[in-house]
Amino acid sequence: MKRLFSLVICLTMGSVVVYSQDTSVVLAKDTVIDSIHYRHIDRYSDGTISAIGNYDEEGYTKIGKWWYFTPDGNLKMSGEYRNGRKNGPWLIAPYTLEYYRNGQLHDKKQINPGSTY
């Protein structure tokens, strides 16, 4: 998995650095462009990845699977976007499952580790 992230970072076409009002957080944004979509990678100031996902061909609307990570590299949440809105199941770490329909929260429940849903 680390090799995949390294490859994606090496193939990066452009970079932007964004400074927030909280001076302890600096995010670097990288975008890899292919013929279908834009792969987007956000990083914390120490280089740890904070988010990975895709934008549509125009580069403005979130689509497909997205992953968000904590500053220490653990999964924070993951799920899918359709037309820029959360859609379907979203895992909110550590044990919450949310289900979205057309961007609206439809159901939410606590889950047990190791269970199938």
Secondary structure, 3 states (H helix, E strand, C coil): CHHHHHHHHHCCCEEEEEECCCCCCEEEEEEEECCCCEEEEEECCCCCEEEEEEECCCCCCEEEEEEEECCCCCEEEEEEEECCEEEEEEEECCCEEEEEECCEEEEEEECCCCCCC
